Amino acid sequence: MVSNPVHGLPFLPGTSFKDATKTAFHRSQTLGYRNGYAVVRRPTVGIGGERLQVNQLSQAELDELANKAPVLTYGQPKQAPPAEFIPAHVAFDKKVLKFDAYFQEDVPMSTEEHYRIRQVNIYYYLEDDSMSIVEPVVENSGILQGKLIKRQRLTKNDQGDHYHWKDLNRGINITIYGKTFRIVDCDRFTQVFLESQGIELNPPEKMALDPYTELRKQPLRKYVTPSDFDQLKQFLTFDKQVLRFYAIWDDTDSMFGECRTYIIHYYLMDDTVEIREVHERNNGRDPFPLLMNRQRMPKVLVENAKNFPQCVLEISDQEVLEWYTAKDFIVGKPLTILGRTFFIYDCDPFTRQYYKEKFGISDLPRIDVSKKEPPPVKPELPPYNGYGLVEDSAQNCFVLIPKAPKKDVIKMLVNDNKVLRYLAALESPIPEDKDRRFVFSYFLASDMISIFEPPVRNSGIIGGKYLGRTKVAKPSSTAENPIYYGPTDFFIGAVIEVFGHRFVILDTDNYVLKYMESNAAQYSPEALLSIQNRVQKQEGPAPELENKQTKEDPGVQELEALIDTIQKQLQDHPCKDNICEAFQIYDKEASGYIDKEMFFKICDSLNLPIDDSLIKELIRLCPHREDKINYCHFVRAFSN
């Protein structure tokens, strides 16, 4: 048992004492660094600077404790560091691997060379795995040579890995900063080092030579132009005799190309050719007189003279197999000069006479090269975006500053302040819209329609302006060619669809009756019949029109009687299902009609407390349209 050294008591809970005056509890530093290496130091004092009460251990004992392997708890110990550690910068100091390499450089702006071979030396520093690339300086090369890449670690891929001496070998390609270097050989020290590390070296390759440098080492060629033709006689015979041809250059196949006219002059005295431009008034081009200066034009070059710098040096007979002569300029045939294909379509009278006497060609007719203008393309209007009128939107496509479309002034003066008013009901499957009434106003001066809803107290619907004054297109028309509603489309019983909402005309005012009587030829017999029935059978106010028509129509009268019978039975057994929502789910267009098959499926799925015979009779009396059934009356019959 350990005893308390101060008080002589066992070191047990309750027998130890604390010094209340002690304020420092720090421990001594046992780890330090010397010359960049970690050094372990033994503590000389205890916690808070107290004197150590235990015996100090020797260095040998501390080393033994450090190397002791606690096999029971922690397993095998870590291996102790080697006794003598030599860092890399000391072991590989001043040891450099040298490789001979080259890379190819493109030369786009020269006719004598297309690429250039540049020889370099690649140095790899073993002490820090850095590399540098140096190009030996060549005198009078005109190229910035020397150190191409300064000493640094070079990445070999997109992952950030760096080149290692294990990646270097003879006969391989390495890519550094977008340039590919071909390593061909290395020095003796590099070869011995790589072989000592177990790397098998590829056989050395021959260093590539720069073709232009080798060409410069050859002796200069001396050109001698022989003369086997009496040029003086040709000059004296054909002096001031020029053949004139009219040609065109058609470049319409390329982007922004055009068809341009030229005059080709062929000078018989020295077989030279000149091409002059023909300028037209207001063609937008500078009045430069010549396209090609007077010179001899080669027709066929020798095979080795294709890269001859014709733009700076004059070509001679040594580089040309055949020159252009007068027999190559024929009316009606194309001619390629300096990469441009000219079509000769005419010549002057002297040229025709010369070809007749010299070559026996008497037929040189003029060729018509004028092109017919294509028919004008009809501009297509963009699709209608739904804002404003189609006529107003189309004005933006006709002129830069749009103007209001022209109006029929005579029609506006004749029909000024003439308005046709109609009473309409909204055709909707929603029960709340059943009793809503709307007043249509048709303005004869502008063919526009406005809709007003009279406010009704305690209806829950805010009345007022329902639609501002605008033209309304028929649903059967397209946005590009709209067909608007006219006064002949409005009569009692007509269905008017306004932007997806269907309205049924119920009544008209007296002015509409007078207008229809005075313009009876414009209206259909159905419209005139509806007005005639109104005058004969309806004398009351407009809101009672629907009820009277219902009483006079036998089919409607039978339907209303059946609906009353069903509603009386529902007083004892009300319907719990929401029939209106069930039909509106499948009515995507909100037209009030759904397919017959879907109609019967919905009826089978509903729990209707009514006899099947009444339901079948109600379905028979509901309005039908093609393969669809109007469910509005069906919903009204089962609504509480």
C-alpha positions, 0 to 999 in steps of 0.5 A: 500500500502506498503511503502519503509522503507528507502526513504518513497516512495510507493513500486511500479515499478520505486519508489524503489532504489537499493544499488549499493554497496551491494555485498552479497545476500545470505539468512540465513540457516533455516534448521538444524539437531540436534542428527539426527533430522531436526530442523527448525530455524527462520532467524535472519537477512535478505538477505545479512545480513541486519537487518529484517525490519518486526516484529519477529514472536513468536514460537506460531505464526510460529506453527500456520502458519505451521499447517494452511491448505490452502484449496483453493489452495493445498487441505487438509494439511499433518498430523502433526507428533506425539508429541512423536516419539519413534524410532524402535531401542529404542522401540524394543531394546533387544527384540528378537524372538527365534525359535527352528528348525532343518535341514537335512544334507547329509552324502555321505561318511559313511556306518552307516548314510546317513543323519544327523539331526542338531538342531539349534536356530533361533534368530530374532532381532526386532530392525533392522529385522536381524537374526542369526542362532546358533547351540548348541554345542554337545560334541565330535560330531566332527562337527564345531558347534556354530554360523552358520550364524552371525547376518544379514538381510537374503533374502528370494527370488531372488527379494531381499526381506528380511525375516520379523517376519511376515514370521516366524511361527511354522510348516513351512520351510524356506530356507536360503543360500540353506539350508531348516530349519524346525521351530518346536517351539518357546519360550513364549515371541515369542508366546505372541508377535506374538499373540499380532500382530494378527498372528495365530500360528501353533501347535508346532511339535516334534523336530526331532532326529539324528538317528546316535546319538540315535544309539550311545546311545544304548549299544554295540553289542557283536558278538559271532561266534559259531563253528559247523564244524570241520575245523581242519579235513577239513584243514588236508583233503584238504590241498594244494588242489585248484580248478582252473577256467579260467574266463572272465569279459566282460565290453564292454557295458560300456564306455572304457570297455574291455573283460579281463581274470582272474584265480579264485582259490578256496581253499578247505581247508578253502573255500576261493576264490582268483582272479588273473589277467592274464597279456598279453604282452604290454597290457598297465597295471601294472603287479599287481598280484591280483584282490581280495585277498584270502578270504571267499565270501558271496553269500547271506547277511542277510537283516540288513547287507547290510550296513555292512562296509566290507572294514574295518571289517571282516564279519562273519556268523552272517551277511551272510546267505549263502557262496560261495562253490565249487558247485557254480563254474560251467563251462559255468555259470556266477558268480557274485563276488563283483559286477563283473559278471565273466563267467567261460569258462574252468578249469584244469584237477584236477578240472574236476576230483574233480567235477566228484568224488564229484558231479558226473559232468563229462561233463565240456567242454571248451567254446570258448570265443574268439570274431571274429574281426569285419570287418574293417570300410571303412573310409569315406572322408569328403565332398569336400570344393572346394579348390584344387583337390579332390586327394590333399585334400584326402591325409590329411585323409590318413596320418598325414603328407600328401604327394602329390598323386601318378602320372602316370610317364609313361603317363607324359613321353609319353605325355610330352609337348603335348598340345591340343588347341581349340577355344571356345565361351562363351554361355551366354545370355549377349550380351557383351559375344557374341563376346568373344573367348577363347583358351582351352589348354588340357595338355595330361601329367596331364589331366589339362585344362587352358583357355586363353582369347585373348585381343581385343582392345576397347572391354571393357574386360581385356583379359589374363588368364581366368583359371589357369592349373587345372583339371575340373570335369564334371557337372554330377559327384559328389565331392566324385567321380569326373569324369574329362574331357578327350581329347575325350570330346573336339571336334567341337560343344561340350559343356564344362561346367567349374565351371558353365560357358558353352563353345562351341568348335568352332575350333581346331588347326592342332595338334588336327587333327593329334592327333585325326587321330592317336587315332581315336578309342578313339573318338566317331563318332560324334567327328570324324564327326565334324573334317571331316566336318571341313576338308572338308568344312572349309579352312579359319581361325578359327574366320570365322568357326561360320559364315560358319557353320551358312550359311551351316545349313538351320535351322540356316540360316533361323533363321538368316534371321528372326532375320535380318527381325525383326531388320529392322522393329525395326529401325522404331519402337525401343523396349523400354523394356529391354528384356535381363533383363526380361529373366535373372531374371527367369534364376537362373542358368544362363544357357540361358534356361527358362521354356516354360510357363514362356517364354510365360508369359514374351513375353505377358508382353513385348510391342514388336512392331512386328507382332505376326506371326514373334514372333511365328516363332522366338520362333519356331526356337529358340533351345529347350531342354526338357521343356525349350527354349533358349532365347539368339537368342530371345534377340539378335533379339530385341537388338538395 
